[in-house]
Amino acid sequence: MDPAVRLLRLLSLLPSRPWWPGPDLAARLDVSPRTLRRDMTRLRELGYPVQATGGQAGGYTLGAGGRLPPLLLDDEEAVATTVGLQLAAASAVAGIENSSVAALAKLDQVLPPRLRERVRALQEATVQLPGPALPAVDPTVLTALATACRRTETLRFSYTDHAGRISARIAEPYQIVQAGERWYLVAQDRDRQAWRTFRIDRITGPAPTGERSRITDPPDAAALVLESTKLAVYRYEARILLDLAHEKAARAFRGRIVEPAPHGRSILRVAADDLASLASYAAGLSYDFEVLDPPELRTEVRRRALEMAVRHAGSGPTDK
């Protein structure tokens, strides 16, 4: 086998396993252990971080960093990668469009005619409707969040809510969910002691704390995002603290979003397009409650309570 062809073959084999025993790798390439060692030395000279262990049980692994190995794809992988790059070129992740187009151009150059025909057939047969213009996601933020999820590391970041209020958050990232062209982080909010969803385009300055997350009993991330986005279509979202244990609240408000709160209480999340509807809903609750936010709803509930107190004030029935 030509040495250059053998090096390419070697680069395609190394990433396919976390670790290769030297004899197995030499047998796959049909070379002697000595030739294999020379090839590994050549790869290191070319910038590939090949790590070796000695002895009879010795072997090789391709370490992290260094240069990317050549990407060798079969027919199905090549078509899937091309289509994926085309979709990424129109994604809501800021700055990824140019990189996707550049990678797509490189791949298109080397696609065999039979595969180029399949890709173009997919393009011509597919119609994509333009969606609404959405805020772009910063790829560095997205990468930082994904890394924190993988490492189970607590993060600090700034978050802008739907009303434009900015707050500092400490959260334990769990999973990232893509819903349409929006991206969400599902994380446990340390301050609120509850699972929350955060729109990633509203997150800025994520910074690892160096502290491991203590995630227990995680939710279904996709289901949580689905429930949260039902609220997002409304103008106002309310968080109402109930003097009711979480288990009882979840049964009493089945179909609503109910979160556990400290001291055996729970938080009910509801939404509406106007404050009057939310205030009426809160006033009709059969449990002691406190409106946590938005502040406008607290004001509206207080105004209604005072109005009712004045309307029903009086001396009461008199004795005859």
N, C-alpha and C positions, 0 to 999 in steps of 0.2 A: 504494500500500500504506500502511495506517495506520502512523504512526511507531512506536507501541508494538509492533505486530506485527512490524515490520521489525527492531526491536532484539532481539526474541526470536529471530527467524530468524538474525540476525547472531551471537548468542550460541551458537546451535546449530551454526553453520558454523565459527566460529573454532577450537574444540578438535579439529575433524576433521582438521586438518593442522598440522604444526609451524610452518608459515609460509604466509601467503596473499599473493600479489602483489595490489597495490591494484586494478589493472584487472580481474583475474579476480573479485575479491570484489564489485566494483561491478556487474559484468555479471551475477553470480549473483543480486544483489538488484534488478537493473534500476534502478539509481540512478546519478547522476553522481558523479565523484570528490569533488566539493565536498560533496554530501550525505553521502557515506560518511565524510568527515572529520568532519562535524558529529556523525554517529552515534557515531563513535569517541570524540569528546570527551564526549558524553553518557554513554557507558559508563564512562569514567574517573571522571566525577562521581558515578556510582552505586557506585563502589568496585571496578571490574574493572580489573586491571592490564594494559591493552592497550599493547603496545609497537609503535612504528612506526619504519620506516626510510625516509628521503627519497630523492629522485631518481627517474629514470625506472624503475629496477628496484626502487623502494620497495614496501613491503608492511607487513603487520600480523601480529602473533602475540599470543596470550593468555598472558601471563606467569604465573609461579607466585605464589601468595599471593593476597591480596584476597578477594573474595567468591566463593562457588561459583556458577557459571552455572546457569540452570535446566536440569533434566535432562529432555531430550526423548527418549522411548523409543518404538520401534515396538511392535506387538502382542506379538511373540515376546520382545523384551527386557523388556517390562513383566511378562509372566508369569514369566519366568526370575528377574527381580529379586525379585518377590514371594515365590516359592518359596524363593529363597536367603535372604531375610530371615527366613522362617519357620524354616528350619533353623538360622540363626545365633542365633535367640532361644532355642534349646535347646542351644547349643554349650557346649564346655568352656572357653571363654575368659571369664575373670572380668569382669563389668561390662558385657559387650557385649549382654546380654539386654535390658536396659532401652532401650538405644539402638536395637536392632533392632526392638523392639516399637513404639517411637515412630515410626521411619521407616516401619514397616509400616502403622501407622494413617494416616499422611499419604498413603501410596500408595493405600491402600484407598479413601480419600475421593474420589480423582480417577480411579479405574479405570472405564472404560466398562462398562455392564452385561454386554456380551458377554465381556469379559475377566474380570470378576468371576465369571461363570458358569464359566469354564474353571478358574480358580484354586480355586473351591470344589469342583468335580468332582475335582480332584487331591487336595484335602484329604480328601474323603469316601471316596475309593477307596484311600487309603494308610493302612496301619497301621504305626505305629512302636513297636517293642518297647523298653522302657526298658533301658538298659545299666547296668553297675555304676557306682556313684558314684566319680568320678575327681577327683583334685586339679585345681583350676582353674588355667589359665594366665593370668599377669598380662599384659594387653594391652600395657602399656608395655614389658615385656621382649620380647614377641613383635615389636613394632614396631622396637625397637632392634636385634634380631638380624636382622630382614629388611633394615633399612637397611644394616647392616654387610655383609650378603651382596651387596647391590646395589653398594655402594661398594668391595667387596673390601678392607675395613679390619679390621685385627687388633683383637680385643677382649680385655679382662680381665673375669673374672667369678668368682663363687663357685659351687661346684657341690656338691650333696649326693648321694652315691652311694646304692646300694640298701641299704647297711648303715648309713646315717645319718652317714657320715664326710663332713666338709666340707673342701674343698680349694680353693686359689686356682688358677685356670687361665688360661693365655694361649693363645688359639686363633685360627685363621684361618677364619672362617665361610665356608661354601660354599653350602649350600642348606638350606631348611626342608622337612621332610616331615611330612605329616599322615597318621597311620595310625589309622583309626577315630576315636576322640575324643582320642587322644594326639598331641602335637606333639613333633617331634624336630629338633634342630639337628645337621647333619652338618658337621663342621669338622676341620681338621688341628690336633691338639694339639701345641703347640710343644715342651713339655717331654718328651713321649713320642715325638715325631717319628713320629706315626702318625695315620691317619684314625680318628676316633671319632664316636660318636653320643651326644648329650646330651639327656635328657628336659628339655623347656623348663620344665615346672613345677618342676624342681629347680634351675633357674638363677636366681641373684639378682645384682643390682647390675652388669649388663653396662655396661662403660665403654670407649669407643673409645680406642685408644692413639695415633691419628694416623698409624700406620704402615700402609702398604699390604701386603696379603697377597701372598705369592709362591706362589700355587697352581699346581702343575704336575701333570699326569697325575691329574686328579680321579677319584674312583670313581663308580660308579652309586649315587647317593644313596639311591634307593628300595630297591635290592638290599641296601645296607649296613644300612639300618634293619631290613629284613626279617630278615637274619641276626642282628643284635643282639637283636631282640625274641624270637628263639628262645631265647636265653640268659636273657632277663629273667624267664621263667616259673619258673626254678629259684631255690632259696634262696641258693646260693653260686655265684659266678662267679670262676674262677681265671684269672690271667695268668701263664703259664709261659715264662720266657726260655730259648730253645733255642740251643745252640751250633751253629747250622745256618743257612746262607744262606736268605734269604727264598724264592727261586725253588725251592730243593730242599725247603724246608719246606712250601710250598704244594702241591707234588706229593705229598709223603709224607703230608700230612694233608688230602687232598682232601675237601671237604665241611665242613671246620672253618674257623673264622676264624683266619687267620694274618696277622700284621702285621709289616712290616719293623722292625728295631731297629738301633741303631748298631753299628759294628764288625763288619758282615757277619753279624749274628745275626738272630733273628726271635722274635716273641712269639706263643704259641699261647693262644687263649682257649677255655676249656671251662667247662661248668657242670653242677651236679648238686644234688640236694636234701639230700645229706649229705656231710660231709667225708671219711668213710671211702671212699666211691666215688671221690672226686677223688684221694685219697691213693693208692689202688690203681692208678688210671689213671696217675698221675705215676710211680709206682714201676715200671710196666711200659714206660716209654718207652725206646727204644733209643738215645737221644742224651743227651749231658750237658745238664742243665737246672738252672734255679734258679727256685723259686717266688717271684714278685714279690708277689702278693697273692691271696687275703686272708691276713692274718697267722696266722689260725687254721689255715690249711692248711700253712703253713711249720712250725708247731708240731707238727701231726699227722704230717707227713712225717719230721721230726726224731725224734719219738718212735718211729715205726716203724723207722727206720734203727738207732737205739740198741738197740731190742728185738731186731732181727735180729742185730746185732753181738754182743750178750750171748748169745743163743741158740746162735750158731755159734762162740763162742769156745772154745778148748781147746788142748791141747798138740800136737795133730796126731799123725800116725802115728809110732811109735818104731821105731828100727832094732833088729833082733834079732842 
